Amino acid sequence: MTDISTIGQFGLIQRLTKDIKTNHETTQMGIGDDCAIIKSSKDHQILVTTDLMLEGVHFDLTYTPLQHLGYKSVINAISDVLAMNAIPKQILVSVGLSAIYTVEMTEELFAGIKLACKFYNLDLIGGDTTSSMTGLTISVTAIGEAVPEEIVKRSTAKPTDLICVTGNLGAAYMGLRLLAREKNVFEGMNEDKDFVPAFEGKEYIIERQLKPEARIDVIRLLKNKGILPTSMIDVTDGLASDLMQIAHHSNVGIRIYEDRIPIDYQTALMAEEMNMNVVTCALNGGDDHELLFTVPLSLSDQIQSLPDIHLIGHITEASLGNYLVTRDQNEIELKAQGWQGFSNLEQKQPSKSSKSNK
């Protein structure tokens, strides 16, 4: 293994970026100077967001491969660009490395970052590296582009709008619980080298936690169908928490229905095995990276005909509050019990961090 100090900061940057090429004409200058230069015009707007991940807070390297972690760090950032109905184009990556990280380990992390860039057609245009006294830190800045009139905010939902969500919910959280459980078993066996974690048949929920995907396919589908959401947010802090963000910023109320919340079979089985309420997991788990959005009532038939999009409720007047309607027609007030940044530190449970623009 090569100690990073033997090649230095700039040697490491050169080694990590030697095969990176830019693809977009908007990238006037990429890696190589203090700033990246991005061309724009009056017909388009640039969107920028930053996501920070800290070892021991957002991830546990006991069960998180470095390549998966690099990939996920990009997904975390570009999901916010997609949530505003924009297409991500560029990212900047900054890392803080403690003394245990070798050049090869850092290359493995960046292999995941580069894979995400290739899959989502992103240009890696810069960033920073520094030493760290507290483990690994990853910061990804994502830059996106959109036509001004197509940008979607969380503050523009209206009463009678339909509430939609993509994919399924709770899988990433149950994957996290499974990984944490098997880690505890491993440690309880004094880290027996012959230990085999009980992952068989649960691959889907593990992948949803370790290697999520951003729903750029849904953004493209909506654009192709001429559907412009009235509001949108990505589900990373939990369905209930993110719904309440829309309710707060749009000054509206929420009604969602328990029997309409999409839950995968593996998620339900894992919740039953752990004696947990699967709907509670779907509401509060977080890290799903699905899109939560609203559309006008007039689009009901059209939106329900689209694949992997689920109508789960509707927007009401703010005075009616935010509620989940259960299968037996009882109403339960929604509470933001998902990931809430610093308040979750005491739980020592890695997940998605809340950000200032959340």
C-alpha positions, 0 to 999 in steps of 0.5 A: 500500500502507498502512503498518501504522504509519499506523493502529496496532495497534488500528486494524489489529485493528478493520479485520481484525475489523469483519465477524466475527460469533459463531455459538455460544451458548458464546461469551459474549464474543468480540473486544473485551476482554482475555479471551474468555468461553466458557460450559461445563457439567458435561456437556462439557469444553473442549479448548485447543491452540496452534500456532506457525508461523515464517517460514523455519522452517515456511513459505517465502513464496517459494511460499506465498500468504498466504491459503493460509498463513492457512488452513493455520495454522488447520488446524494448530491444529484438527487437534489438537482433532479428534485428541482426538475433540472438535469445534473451536469457537473460535480465537484468532490472534496474529501478529508482523509485520516491517516489510515487511508492509503492511495489505493483506498482513495482510488477505490472511493473515486472508482465509485465516483467515476462510475456514477459520473459515467452512468449519469453523464456527469463531468467531475470538474474539481474539488479539494483534498485535506487531512482529517482527524476524524475519519473520512469526510466526503463533500459533493457539489452538484451543478445542474441546468434547467429552463427557468419556467421548468424549475420546480420548487417545494413551495408551489403545491396547491390544494387539490393537487395529487401527491405522487411518489416514485419507486418504493419506500423503506427499503434503504432503511431496512437494508441499513437495519439488516447491515447493522444487525449483522455487524452486531452479530459479527462483533458479538462473535469476536469478529470471527473470520468464518462469520457469514452474514445472513444476507441471502434473499435480502440483496435488494434492500442491501443494494438500496442502502449501499448503492442507490440510484437517482431517478433521472429516468422519471424526470425524463419521463415527465418531460417526455409526457409534458408533465410539469409537477407543481412541487417536488422534493427527493425522499432522503429524510423520510416520506413524512419529513419530506411531505411536511417540507412541502406542506410548510413551504407551500402553506398547505395540508397533506392527506396520504393513504396507508394502503397506497404507500408503495412497499417492496416485498423484501422490505415487508419481510425484513420489517416482520422479521425485526418485529417492526411496523413496515409503514412506520419504516416507509414513513420515517426510514429515509435514504430512499432517493425517490422523488415525491411530487405533486401534480394538478388533479386534472392529470390523475388519469395520465399520471396513474398510467405511468410506470413506477409512479404511485398516487398516494394522496392529495393536498388540502388547505393548511388548516386541515393539517397533515395526516395519514389515513389508515386502512381502517379510515382512522387519521394519524397526524404526520410527524417528522421522525426521520433523519434530522441531522444533528439530533440523530448523532446520539443514535449513532445510526448512519443515514442521510444528513439534513442540509441547509437547503432542506 
